[in-house]
Amino acid sequence: MYQDSFYRGLTAEESARAHEYNFDHPDAFDTEQMLECIETLKQGKSVQLPIYDFKNHRRCSESFRQVLASKLTVLNRVQLSVLLICFI
């Protein structure tokens, strides 16, 4: 599971200045949706993760990545370590 899947789509104004946008700031992510997906996986259910279009700086509206629940789900991004400690 990649945190990059949970980037918020940029507004038209933000997209025009994407080179100045801080994609590492916590507000760049839809943390609430990410936590909901983690909770669903913890319950043993599969989830559909959004797919982020890095070229257009928004989510692909009709495309999702199916993730099946397993005993181990690896989250990719250093920022998640603090988030998971608080969540678990």
Secondary structure, DSSP 4 states (H G I P E B T S, - for coil): -BGGGGBPPPPHHHHHTGGG--TTSGGGB-HHHHHHHHHHHHTT--EEEEEEETTTTEEEEEEEEEE---S----B-TTHHHHHHHH-
